[in-house]
Amino acid sequence: MMLFDKIDRSLKDTVFVYTTCSGVNEARAISISAVEEKLVISADYWLINSIYPWKGVIQEIDQYMIMFSTQKGLSNELIKHIEAKHSYDIPMIVRTDTSMVNQPYAFWVDNTLSSPEKYITRGEEKNRKAKNKEFHLEKLT
């Protein structure tokens, strides 16, 4: 008798997780760390104007919104990551499920997030290419 593991495909569904931050440096730091730890496939951030009450006083401030694109199965870990890195006492963190994602994008997300390879920076990529070029030139001479 063969046993098959039940795979919950919905854990691979793409979801968006949103949060706001106090400034661009915090938004960038949280975004980079989430990408490096393979909790998200992407993080987009932009300046927003916010109005809300805090301790009975209406606030009108500039903040940065971050929209993370990730898989449902990683979203709880991502939320914990955001909470640990966030400067606000009570950060707004919201997960939004998607009703449709195009297949090439979903395939790319799944393959990229499940890959064991570590990401490198553009600078590291340039150094790697330069070393490969030097190596190939040495072989030719």
KETORKE-331333 format. One record per atom (N, C-alpha, C): residue in three letters; x, y, z. Coordinates in pm, whole numbers, plus 50000, padded with zeros to 5 digits. Example, Ala and Ser with C-alpha at 12.3 -4.5 7.8 and 13.67 -1.06 7.14 Angstrom:
<sites>
Ala513194943150780 Ala512304955050780 Ala513204967050780 Ser512854977550708 Ser513674989450714 Ser512905000350787 
</sites>
This chain:
<sites>
Met500854988250000 Met500005000050000 Met500905012550000 Met500615021849911 Met501385034249904 Met500705044949987 Leu501505052150057 Leu500985063350134 Leu501435076250068 Phe500535085450055 Phe500855098449998 Phe500615109050103 Asp501555118150113 Asp501355129450204 Asp500315138650144 Lys499425143050228 Lys498445152850183 Lys499135166350176 Ile499115172450059 Ile499755185250040 Ile498675195950032 Asp498755205550118 Asp497795216650116 Asp498315227150019 Arg497825226849896 Arg498275236149792 Arg497945250549829 Ser496945252649912 Ser496575266349947 Ser497705273450022 Leu498625265850083 Leu499765272050151 Leu500695278950051 Lys500605275049924 Lys501425281049818 Lys500745293149756 Asp499485295649791 Asp498755307049736 Asp499475320049769 Thr499485329149674 Thr500095342249696 Thr499185350849781 Val499765357349880 Val499045366849965 Val499865379549974 Phe499215390250013 Phe499905402950037 Phe499825405950185 Val500915410650241 Val500955415050381 Val501385429550379 Tyr500595437950445 Tyr500845452450449 Tyr501225456850589 Thr502095466850596 Thr502375473650721 Thr502805487950689 Thr502755496450790 Thr503255510150775 Thr504455511850868 Cys505355520750829 Cys506575523350906 Cys506775538250923 Ser507635541651017 Ser507875555751049 Ser508695563050943 Gly509505555750867 Gly510335562550768 Gly510905552850666 Val511585558450569 Val512115550450459 Val513195540750506 Asn514005544550603 Asn515065535550651 Asn514485523150717 Glu513445524950796 Glu512805513450860 Glu512115504750755 Ala511425510850660 Ala510745503150555 Ala511755494950476 Arg512875501150442 Arg513915494350364 Arg514525482950446 Ala514825485350572 Ala515465475150657 Ala514555463050675 Ile513275465350704 Ile512345454150721 Ile512175446750589 Ser512115454150479 Ser511945447950347 Ser513135439250311 Ile514335444550326 Ile515535436950291 Ile515665424450376 Ser515435425650506 Ser515585413850593 Ser514545403250559 Ala513335407150522 Ala512305397350485 Ala512665390150355 Val513245397450259 Val513685391150133 Val514865381950160 Glu515855386650237 Glu517035378450267 Glu516675365350337 Glu515675365850423 Glu515265353950497 Glu514255345450421 Lys514005348950295 Lys513095341750206 Lys511695340350266 Leu511265350950332 Leu509895351450381 Leu508965357750278 Val509545364950183 Val508755371850080 Val509485370749946 Ile508715372249840 Ile509305372849707 Ile509615387249670 Ser508845396449727 Ser509115410649700 Ser508515419249810 Ala509065431349820 Ala508565441249914 Ala508595454649842 Asp507445460849832 Asp507325473949768 Asp506965484049876 Tyr507635495349877 Tyr507295505449978 Tyr507225519149914 Trp506355527449972 Trp506135540849919 Trp505625549950029 Leu505815562750008 Leu505395573150102 Leu503875574450101 Ile503275575350219 Ile501835577750231 Ile501615588650335 Asn500455594750330 Asn500015604250432 Asn498945597350514 Ser499085597750646 Ser498165590550734 Ser497495599950833 Ile496225597350856 Ile495445604550959 Ile494805593951046 Tyr495045594851178 Tyr494485585051271 Tyr494525590951411 Pro493655585851501 Pro493735590551640 Pro494755582251718 Trp495585589051799 Trp496515582151888 Trp496435588652024 Lys496015580852122 Lys495845585652259 Lys494955598052263 Gly493865597452183 Gly492865608052185 Gly493185620252101 Val494315620252033 Val494725631851953 Val494835627551806 Ile494195635151718 Ile494275632051575 Ile495685635051525 Gln496285624951465 Gln497635625951409 Gln497515627351257 Glu498355635451198 Glu498455636251053 Glu499945636151021 Ile500425624550973 Ile501865622650956 Ile502175615750823 Asp503435616550786 Asp503945608750674 Asp504445595450727 Gln504145584750656 Gln504625571450689 Gln505035564650558 Tyr505595552850571 Tyr505885544550454 Tyr505065531850464 Met504365528750356 Met503585516450346 Met504485506050280 Ile504455493950333 Ile505145482750269 Ile504095472450230 Met504185467850106 Met503355456650059 Met504295445050029 Phe504165434450107 Phe504955422450086 Phe504155412550003 Ser504795406049909 Ser504175395249833 Ser504835382349879 Thr504015372949926 Thr504545360549982 Thr503555349249961 Gln503865337750018 Gln502955326350014 Gln502215325450147 Lys500995320550140 Lys500165319450260 Lys500895311650370 Gly501605301050333 Gly502315292850431 Gly503455300050501 Leu503935311050444 Leu505015318950506 Leu504485331350579 Ser503205334250564 Ser502685347050613 Ser502735348450765 Asn502475337950839 Asn502535339150986 Asn503965341851034 Glu504935335150971 Glu506335337551005 Glu506745351850967 Leu506245356550853 Leu506515370250810 Leu505945380250911 Ile504725378050955 Ile504105387151051 Ile504915387751181 Lys505395376351228 Lys506255376151348 Lys507555383851322 His508105382251202 His509325389351163 His509095404551167 Ile507995408951109 Ile507665423251107 Ile507515428351250 Glu506765421151333 Glu506565425251472 Glu507895426651546 Ala508815417551521 Ala510105417951591 Ala510975429651546 Lys510845433851422 Lys511705444451368 Lys511075458251375 His509775459051398 His509025471551387 His509245480851506 Ser509265493851479 Ser509485503751586 Ser508195507951656 Tyr507045505651595 Tyr505785510051655 Tyr505365500851770 Asp504715506751872 Asp504145498851981 Asp503045489651928 Ile502225495051839 Ile501105487551782 Ile501165489051629 Pro501985480951563 Pro502045482151416 Pro500795476651350 Met500405482851240 Met499315477651157 Met499925467251066 Ile499465454851078 Ile499915444050990 Ile498665436850943 Val498485436450811 Val497275430450753 Val497685420750644 Arg497065409050643 Arg497255399450533 Arg496005399550446 Thr496215400250315 Thr495125400050219 Thr495315388150125 Asp494335379450120 Asp494395368150027 Asp494085373149887 Thr494565365849788 Thr494315369449649 Thr493315359549590 Ser492555364049495 Ser491605355049431 Ser492165349249301 Met493205355649247 Met493805350849123 Met495215356349110 Val496135347749069 Val497505351749039 Val497885344548909 Asn498515351748816 Asn498885345148691 Asn499895334048717 Gln499785323248642 Gln500585311148666 Gln502095313248655 Pro502595320748556 Pro504055322648552 Pro504595329248680 Tyr503865339148732 Tyr504285345748855 Tyr504225336048973 Ala503135328548985 Ala502995318849094 Ala504115308449088 Phe504465303848968 Phe505535294248950 Phe506875300148993 Trp507145312548953 Trp508385319448992 Trp508475321049144 Val507375325249207 Val507345326849352 Val507675313649420 Asp506995303049380 Asp507195289949442 Asp508635285149425 Asn509165285949303 Asn510535281249279 Asn511575289649352 Thr511385302649355 Thr512365311449418 Thr512365309849569 Leu511195309549631 Leu511135308549776 Leu511525294649827 Ser511365284449746 Ser511715270949790 Ser513165267249758 Ser513845275449682 Ser515245272849647 Ser516145274349770 Pro517095265149788 Pro517995266149903 Pro519115276549884 Glu519245281749763 Glu520315291249735 Glu520125304349809 Lys521255309749857 Lys521245322749924 Lys521285333649818 Tyr520575344449841 Tyr520615355749750 Tyr521925363349766 Ile522345369949659 Ile523525378249664 Ile523145392449622 Thr524005402049655 Thr523765415849617 Thr524255418149475 Arg523895429549418 Arg524385432949283 Arg525905434349283 Gly526465439949391 Gly527915441149403 Gly528595427549402 Glu528035417949475 Glu528585404449477 Glu528475398049338 Glu527385400849269 Glu527195395549133 Glu528265401249039 Lys528515414249049 Lys529545420448964 Lys530915414348992 Asn531235412349120 Asn532525406249156 Asn532625392049101 Arg531545384549110 Arg531535370849059 Arg531755370748908 Lys531065379848837 Lys531225380548691 Lys532645384648654 Ala533225394048727 Ala534595398448699 Ala535575386948720 Lys535405379348827 Lys536285367848854 Lys536125357248746 Asn534895354748702 Asn534665344948596 Asn535305349448465 Lys535215362448438 Lys535815367948316 Lys537335366248321 Glu537945369448437 Glu539385367748454 Glu539785353148437 Phe538995344148492 Phe539265329848483 Phe539245325148339 His538225329648264 His538115325848123 His539255331748040 Leu539665344048070 Leu540785350247998 Leu542085342648025 Glu542295338248149 Glu543495330648184 Glu543535317348109 Lys542375311048094 Lys542295298248023 Lys542625299947876 Leu542285311547818 Leu542525313847677 Leu543985316847648 Thr544715321747746 Thr546135325347722 Thr547075314347759 
</sites>
